[in-house]
Amino acid sequence: MGATGYYTHRDCWKHEMGPGHPECPARLDAIEDRLLISGVMSALDHRDAPLAALNDIDLAHDRMYTAALRGLSERLKEEQDAGGPPYVQIDTDTAMNRHTWTAALRSTGAALAATDAVIAGELENAFCSVRPPGHHATRDKAMGFCFFSNVAIAAKYALERHHLKRVAVIDFDVHHGNGTEDILSGDERALMVSIFQHPFFPYSGDQNPAPNMLNVPVPAYTKGMDVRDIVEMMWIPRLEAFRPEMIFISAGFDAHREDDMGQLGLTEQDYTWITMRIKDIARRFSSNRIVSCLEGGYMLGPLARSVEAHVRVLADL
């Protein structure tokens, strides 16, 4: 079997949004510590995340939005150097510091480099342990801790740069991936299947989605076995019919029963099972090609254990 890539970069630790914010650098520390202690890390092919090129980000985001975000970053640095505040607030829960622009480029760059390596056959699959996350960033708006839609950009990149005909995005974060949907909606070359708590932030995904979107909103306190039934009865038939040439995963682990960001009831065993089902689809239709990118997961212990469970399956450990 081929190797599993592990993409990250120290720049992803430098972005932070203020004391006590749940989307914090300690998330990456917890993941790395767990993978090291468990021995999983030694089985992975470690690779530094490069900076994404702006013309690749343009595949999914409005150029004016990207330019405005870059300008905001440059102005923040100038003001901070002159004694100004260390953050600029984007919305009530999303902020930039002087390192956010670079960290966001690394996060997207990881997804794109992983896509290149997997399609080239250098890696069988890859996990991108990066932040900021991406699945709430729409074509022209940063929100929900997200700046660039890493998975959506990578999916577009596989279609446009590598000329794949069909790609699938699978999102099991507790929150609806509204940014991914905004970017991929109506593109018949892409299928997105997701499950998310509803009603819940960002309060979307339940209203007349495009035909290439399979959104499955579930109520609070839905447990793992119910999610498994949804995967088996709804996700798998759509994925089998679509026959994706590559699979991208928005791997959010905040649906874990111990994560108080949401109210779903998944466990590490559920993430193992879901990843196994995804790998089976990839084996049958996608030449085993999977790129998984970290999204949510905010209680450090459950996050680290869930990522370990996910990566163990990817790496056949």
C-alpha angles and dihedrals in degrees: 000000000000127000127271114231123221113202125190141127135206089239087072088066093055096064111087135154104213140295114316096013110146094221094070140147090254088075090071092044091054092050094048093046091052094047091048096047093045093050092238093115093064090061094056131090103237117215133172116239111241124215112271116241114244092231088061092049086052088067088077109014134062111256092227090055093051091047091049092051091050091048091050090053093050092047091049091054092050093048093045091050087054091053100273129138122296095231141048116205117230096180136336094293105020125076140163130225126189091276099047097092092054093043091052091051089051092049092053091039090057091055092048096045090048089051091052093048095046094047090047089054094241088119132023092214140338143215119212111208096194144134148238092055120224122205097098095052108105127199092278108012139069114213144139094038090305132117108166123026096237099184095041091049090050091049091051089045092054090051099042105031100031096031096229113167101214133022130174129212118203118193122186098165115130088243126066112258094233094163094054089048092048091054100040101033111125095011103126090199090067131060120193121195120182147162124206142160114266138228087031141106125338087024095218142102099072100083118087101306120199117269092259091059122085103188117178111188114194131189125252115280094031106155133223098260090055090051090050089054090052091050092049098043102034114017100041098051091049092048092047092051092047095047097204118211090210136013128217121193127206093206107199116164099189091104086076112122091238095052109097093197087085140012105237125119110228123140136195089268090058092051089050091052095045091049090050091054091049091049090052091055090047091051093050101042113007106051085250090293113156132155114188123191127194115247121159134355118126110175100083100215098049090040093054094045092047093050089050090052091048095047093045089062093045090052096042092239 
